[in-house]
Amino acid sequence: MQNKIIEIKIPQEKSKNYPIIIGSNLLENAFSLIKQNTKAKKFLIVTDENVDRLYYDKFIKNFDNEAIVQKIVLPAGESSKSFENYKLILDKALEFKLERKDAIIALGGGVVGDISGFAAATYLRGIDFIQVPTTLLAQVDSSVGGKVAINHFAGKNLIGAFYQPKLVLADINSLKTLPIRELKTGLAEVLKYAFIEKTASLTKTSDFMEFLSNNKKNVYDLDIEIISQIIEYSCKLKADVVSQDEKEQGLRAILNFGHTIAHSIEKCTNYTLFTHGEAVAIGIKGAFYIAKEMKLITGDYFDKVIILIGQYDLNYNIPKNIEVKDLHQSMFADKKVQSGKIRFILPVNIAEVDIFNNIQEKIILNSLKNLY
């Protein structure tokens, strides 16, 4: 397939503009594209144990003799987004004597991208950063838009920055080695875009929902054309939002749809029971239950959404040993809380959402009970 290129544009600071390149066999030809987007000669590649085994040799093979490369391999999983591993990356960068003209490359999923980006943002007050996402979740969401972070015991992504990469390379072939659970994790974020896309004024009203509804088999079969369309559409929508609101002063908050509940679930289950996407799938359902109780949406739209979530096998339940009141309480540690009030992104129409800051506690608790 021919590569697709989406430009992320930051109108206030054009030097931050960068391309997202979507294609197949990009890993084998990555360095020629990297050289076009950075002047770096030294590269610290951060990856995890799984991606290192599957793709590191293929990726590094096309680097020319002028490039000086070292790597750091983290354990796979959310727990790697820690202060300890952040320090490990910085220690390696100092030992490697990376300079401001050099670059950190994130080769892996969202965890690798988040922690590598935060290290790049803070090392020497900022060096070049390149995203090479190898999971669907990272290709449609976390690698795009410049949110980088590590976790704190008090909550997810509480320590971070807005720091744009120089380049995003999304190789669809890397998805072929994903376990089905990881593929579904990415699909939860894809569905999120279907439910918010009218808000971003990207294209037509609910075409993406219909497209997803008609292509479940093709998606799970990893049809290259269908998957590339999904990634392209998701990235275009996120690019549209980020170009209008880089640092989440307003519109960009809609990208957190489903995440207020999701982050609470992750925290209450110690980041071990659900993947991020599984928690987001539950959070999306929770947002629709709240909207239904507040009469923000029609029953017909609610039913169509629940059917679509089920169609993609994303029906997960919160374990009964997690108390509703604990879930609710942990939401107050979320970084989106303002003036002590939990902020929710809720559907208000087909493929349209809005921001709500003052929802009655009774409505939240009653809606959460539907997720068990």
C-alpha positions as CSV (number, residue, x, y, z in Angstrom):
1,M,0.0,0.0,0.0
2,Q,1.1,3.6,-0.6
3,N,2.1,5.5,2.5
4,K,-0.4,8.0,3.9
5,I,0.8,11.2,5.4
6,I,-1.1,13.3,7.9
7,E,0.3,16.7,9.0
8,I,0.0,17.7,12.6
9,K,-0.1,21.5,12.6
10,I,0.4,23.8,15.6
11,P,-0.7,27.2,14.3
12,Q,0.8,29.1,17.3
13,E,4.2,27.5,16.8
14,K,4.9,26.2,13.3
15,S,8.2,24.7,14.3
16,K,6.2,22.0,16.2
17,N,4.5,20.8,13.0
18,Y,5.3,17.2,12.1
19,P,4.1,14.3,9.9
20,I,2.4,11.1,10.8
21,I,3.3,8.5,8.2
22,I,1.0,5.4,8.0
23,G,2.1,2.5,5.8
24,S,3.4,-1.1,5.7
25,N,7.1,-2.1,5.8
26,L,8.0,1.2,7.4
27,L,10.2,-0.4,10.0
28,E,12.5,-1.7,7.4
29,N,12.8,1.8,5.8
30,A,12.5,4.0,8.9
31,F,15.9,5.6,8.9
32,S,15.5,7.4,5.6
33,L,12.3,9.0,6.9
34,I,13.9,9.8,10.3
35,K,16.8,11.6,8.6
36,Q,14.3,13.8,6.8
37,N,12.9,15.0,10.1
38,T,15.8,15.4,12.4
39,K,19.5,16.4,12.2
40,A,20.4,13.9,15.0
41,K,23.3,11.6,14.6
42,K,23.0,9.8,18.0
43,F,19.9,8.0,18.9
44,L,18.8,6.4,22.2
45,I,16.1,3.8,21.3
46,V,13.7,3.0,24.1
47,T,11.7,-0.2,23.7
48,D,10.2,-3.0,25.8
49,E,11.1,-6.7,26.0
50,N,8.4,-7.9,23.6
51,V,9.1,-5.3,20.9
52,D,12.8,-5.8,21.3
53,R,12.5,-9.4,20.5
54,L,10.1,-8.9,17.6
55,Y,11.2,-5.8,15.8
56,Y,14.4,-4.2,17.1
57,D,16.8,-6.0,14.7
58,K,14.5,-5.2,11.7
59,F,14.3,-1.6,12.7
60,I,18.0,-1.0,13.4
61,K,19.1,-2.8,10.3
62,N,18.4,0.1,8.0
63,F,20.4,2.7,10.1
64,D,23.5,3.8,8.2
65,N,27.0,3.8,9.5
66,E,26.8,7.5,10.5
67,A,24.2,6.8,13.1
68,I,25.4,6.1,16.6
69,V,22.8,4.0,18.4
70,Q,22.2,2.6,21.9
71,K,19.0,1.1,23.3
72,I,17.4,0.6,26.7
73,V,14.8,-2.2,27.1
74,L,12.0,-1.8,29.7
75,P,9.7,-4.5,31.0
76,A,6.4,-4.6,29.1
77,G,3.4,-3.2,30.8
78,E,1.9,-0.2,32.5
79,S,4.1,-0.5,35.6
80,S,7.1,0.5,33.5
81,K,5.8,4.1,33.4
82,S,7.5,4.8,36.7
83,F,9.9,7.3,38.3
84,E,12.5,4.5,38.4
85,N,12.4,3.8,34.7
86,Y,12.3,7.5,33.9
87,K,15.5,7.9,35.8
88,L,16.9,4.9,34.1
89,I,16.4,6.5,30.7
90,L,17.9,9.8,31.9
91,D,20.9,7.9,33.3
92,K,21.4,6.1,30.0
93,A,21.1,9.4,28.1
94,L,23.8,11.0,30.3
95,E,26.1,8.0,30.0
96,F,25.6,8.0,26.2
97,K,26.4,11.7,26.2
98,L,23.3,12.7,24.2
99,E,23.3,16.4,23.2
100,R,20.5,18.7,22.4
101,K,20.9,17.9,18.7
102,D,20.4,14.2,19.3
103,A,17.2,12.2,19.7
104,I,15.3,9.6,21.7
105,I,13.2,7.1,19.7
106,A,10.3,5.3,21.2
107,L,9.9,1.9,19.6
108,G,6.8,0.2,21.1
109,G,3.4,0.9,22.5
110,G,1.8,3.6,24.5
111,V,3.8,3.0,27.7
112,V,7.2,3.2,25.8
113,G,6.0,6.3,24.0
114,D,4.8,8.1,27.1
115,I,7.9,7.6,29.2
116,S,10.3,8.1,26.3
117,G,8.6,11.3,25.4
118,F,8.7,12.6,29.0
119,A,12.4,11.8,29.2
120,A,13.0,13.6,25.8
121,A,11.0,16.6,27.0
122,T,13.0,17.1,30.2
123,Y,16.5,15.9,29.2
124,L,18.6,19.0,28.6
125,R,15.3,20.9,28.6
126,G,14.2,19.1,25.5
127,I,15.7,17.0,22.7
128,D,14.2,15.6,19.5
129,F,11.7,12.8,20.0
130,I,10.5,10.2,17.4
131,Q,7.5,7.9,17.9
132,V,7.5,4.5,16.2
133,P,4.3,3.0,17.6
134,T,3.9,-0.8,17.2
135,T,0.4,-1.2,18.8
136,L,-3.0,-0.1,17.5
137,L,-3.6,1.9,20.7
138,A,-0.4,3.8,20.2
139,Q,-0.9,4.3,16.4
140,V,-4.4,5.7,16.7
141,D,-4.0,7.7,20.0
142,S,-1.0,7.9,22.4
143,S,1.7,8.5,19.8
144,V,-0.2,11.5,18.3
145,G,-0.6,14.9,19.9
146,G,2.3,15.3,22.3
147,K,1.0,14.1,25.6
148,V,3.9,12.4,27.5
149,A,3.9,11.3,31.1
150,I,4.7,8.8,33.8
151,N,2.4,7.5,36.5
152,H,2.3,8.4,40.2
153,F,0.9,6.1,42.9
154,A,-1.9,8.7,43.4
155,G,-3.0,8.4,39.7
156,K,-2.3,7.8,36.1
157,N,-0.2,10.3,34.0
158,L,-0.1,12.8,36.8
159,I,3.6,13.7,36.0
160,G,4.0,14.8,32.4
161,A,4.2,17.4,29.7
162,F,2.9,18.5,26.3
163,Y,5.9,17.7,24.0
164,Q,5.4,17.1,20.3
165,P,7.5,14.5,18.4
166,K,9.4,15.3,15.2
167,L,7.9,12.3,13.4
168,V,5.4,9.4,13.9
169,L,5.9,6.2,11.9
170,A,2.9,3.8,12.1
171,D,3.8,0.5,10.5
172,I,0.6,-1.5,10.1
173,N,2.5,-4.7,9.7
174,S,3.6,-4.5,13.3
175,L,0.0,-5.1,14.3
176,K,0.2,-8.7,12.9
177,T,2.0,-9.9,16.0
178,L,-0.4,-8.3,18.5
179,P,-2.3,-10.6,20.8
180,I,-6.1,-10.3,20.2
181,R,-6.3,-8.6,23.6
182,E,-3.9,-5.8,22.6
183,L,-5.8,-5.3,19.3
184,K,-9.1,-4.9,21.2
185,T,-7.3,-2.5,23.5
186,G,-6.7,-0.2,20.6
187,L,-10.2,-0.7,19.2
188,A,-11.7,0.8,22.3
189,E,-9.9,4.1,21.5
190,V,-11.0,3.8,17.9
191,L,-14.6,3.6,19.0
192,K,-14.1,6.6,21.2
193,Y,-13.3,8.6,18.0
194,A,-16.6,7.4,16.4
195,F,-18.5,8.9,19.4
196,I,-16.8,12.3,19.4
197,E,-16.0,13.0,15.8
198,K,-18.8,15.5,14.9
199,T,-17.5,17.7,17.7
200,A,-14.2,18.1,15.9
201,S,-15.9,19.2,12.7
202,L,-13.8,16.8,10.7
203,T,-16.1,15.3,8.1
204,K,-19.6,13.9,8.1
205,T,-21.8,13.2,11.1
206,S,-21.7,9.5,12.0
207,D,-20.1,7.8,9.0
208,F,-17.3,6.4,11.2
209,M,-19.7,4.6,13.4
210,E,-21.4,3.1,10.4
211,F,-18.0,2.2,8.9
212,L,-17.0,0.4,12.1
213,S,-20.3,-1.4,12.4
214,N,-20.0,-2.8,8.8
215,N,-16.3,-3.8,9.1
216,K,-15.8,-5.8,12.3
217,K,-14.7,-9.0,10.5
218,N,-12.3,-7.0,8.3
219,V,-10.8,-5.3,11.3
220,Y,-10.2,-8.5,13.3
221,D,-8.8,-10.1,10.1
222,L,-6.4,-7.1,10.0
223,D,-7.4,-6.2,6.4
224,I,-4.6,-3.8,5.5
225,E,-6.8,-1.3,3.7
226,I,-9.5,-1.2,6.4
227,I,-7.0,-0.9,9.2
228,S,-5.1,1.8,7.4
229,Q,-8.4,3.7,7.0
230,I,-9.2,3.4,10.7
231,I,-5.7,4.6,11.7
232,E,-5.9,7.5,9.1
233,Y,-9.3,8.6,10.3
234,S,-8.4,8.4,14.0
235,C,-5.2,10.4,13.4
236,K,-6.9,13.0,11.3
237,L,-9.5,13.6,13.9
238,K,-6.9,13.9,16.7
239,A,-4.8,16.2,14.4
240,D,-7.8,18.4,13.9
241,V,-8.4,18.7,17.7
242,V,-4.7,19.2,18.6
243,S,-4.3,21.9,16.0
244,Q,-7.0,23.8,17.6
245,D,-6.0,23.2,21.2
246,E,-2.5,21.8,21.8
247,K,-2.5,22.0,25.6
248,E,-6.1,21.0,26.5
249,Q,-7.4,24.5,27.3
250,G,-10.8,23.6,25.9
251,L,-11.7,21.4,22.9
252,R,-8.9,18.8,23.4
253,A,-10.6,17.7,26.6
254,I,-13.1,15.7,24.4
255,L,-10.3,13.3,23.6
256,N,-10.6,12.2,27.3
257,F,-14.1,10.7,26.5
258,G,-14.4,7.6,28.7
259,H,-11.2,8.3,30.5
260,T,-12.4,9.8,33.8
261,I,-14.0,6.4,34.7
262,A,-11.2,4.4,33.0
263,H,-8.4,6.0,35.0
264,S,-10.3,5.4,38.2
265,I,-10.8,1.7,37.3
266,E,-7.1,1.3,36.5
267,K,-6.1,2.9,39.8
268,C,-8.5,0.9,41.9
269,T,-7.3,-2.4,40.2
270,N,-3.7,-1.3,40.6
271,Y,-3.2,-1.2,36.8
272,T,-3.1,-5.0,36.7
273,L,-6.6,-6.3,35.9
274,F,-7.5,-4.3,32.7
275,T,-5.5,-2.9,29.9
276,H,-5.9,0.8,29.3
277,G,-8.3,0.1,26.3
278,E,-10.4,-2.3,28.3
279,A,-10.8,0.3,31.0
280,V,-11.7,2.9,28.4
281,A,-14.3,0.6,26.9
282,I,-15.9,0.4,30.4
283,G,-15.6,4.2,30.8
284,I,-17.3,4.9,27.5
285,K,-20.2,2.8,28.6
286,G,-20.3,4.6,31.9
287,A,-20.4,8.0,30.1
288,F,-23.3,6.8,28.0
289,Y,-25.2,5.6,31.1
290,I,-24.7,9.0,32.8
291,A,-25.8,10.8,29.6
292,K,-28.9,8.5,29.4
293,E,-29.8,9.2,33.0
294,M,-29.4,13.0,32.4
295,K,-31.6,12.6,29.3
296,L,-28.8,14.1,27.1
297,I,-29.2,11.4,24.4
298,T,-32.1,9.3,23.0
299,G,-32.6,5.7,24.1
300,D,-32.2,4.7,20.4
301,Y,-28.7,6.2,20.2
302,F,-27.8,4.6,23.6
303,D,-28.9,1.2,22.3
304,K,-26.9,1.5,19.1
305,V,-23.8,2.4,21.0
306,I,-24.1,-0.5,23.4
307,I,-24.7,-2.9,20.4
308,L,-21.5,-1.5,18.7
309,I,-19.4,-2.0,21.8
310,G,-20.7,-5.5,22.1
311,Q,-20.2,-6.2,18.4
312,Y,-16.5,-5.5,18.9
313,D,-16.4,-7.8,22.0
314,L,-15.5,-4.9,24.3
315,N,-18.1,-5.7,27.0
316,Y,-16.1,-5.8,30.3
317,N,-17.3,-5.6,33.8
318,I,-15.8,-4.1,37.0
319,P,-15.2,-6.8,39.5
320,K,-17.6,-6.9,42.4
321,N,-14.9,-6.5,45.1
322,I,-14.2,-2.9,43.9
323,E,-16.6,-0.6,45.8
324,V,-18.5,2.0,43.8
325,K,-17.7,4.7,46.4
326,D,-13.9,3.9,46.0
327,L,-14.2,4.3,42.2
328,H,-16.0,7.6,42.7
329,Q,-13.5,8.8,45.3
330,S,-10.4,8.0,43.1
331,M,-11.8,10.2,40.3
332,F,-11.0,13.2,42.5
333,A,-7.3,12.4,41.9
334,D,-7.7,12.7,38.2
335,K,-5.7,15.5,36.5
336,K,-8.9,16.8,34.9
337,V,-10.5,17.7,38.2
338,Q,-11.2,21.5,38.4
339,S,-12.1,23.4,41.6
340,G,-12.7,20.0,43.3
341,K,-15.3,19.0,40.7
342,I,-14.9,15.9,38.5
343,R,-15.0,16.7,34.8
344,F,-16.9,14.4,32.5
345,I,-17.0,14.3,28.7
346,L,-20.5,13.1,27.9
347,P,-22.4,12.4,24.6
348,V,-25.1,15.0,23.8
349,N,-26.0,13.8,20.3
350,I,-25.0,11.3,17.7
351,A,-21.1,11.5,17.4
352,E,-21.1,14.7,19.5
353,V,-19.9,15.3,23.1
354,D,-19.6,18.2,25.5
355,I,-17.8,18.9,28.8
356,F,-19.7,18.7,32.2
357,N,-18.3,19.8,35.5
358,N,-21.1,19.6,38.0
359,I,-22.9,16.2,37.8
360,Q,-24.8,15.1,40.8
361,E,-23.1,12.4,42.8
362,K,-26.2,10.3,42.8
363,I,-26.3,10.1,39.0
364,I,-22.6,9.1,38.9
365,L,-23.0,6.4,41.5
366,N,-26.2,5.0,39.9
367,S,-24.5,4.9,36.5
368,L,-21.4,3.2,37.8
369,K,-23.5,0.4,39.2
370,N,-24.5,-0.6,35.7
371,L,-20.8,-1.4,34.9
372,Y,-20.6,-4.4,37.2
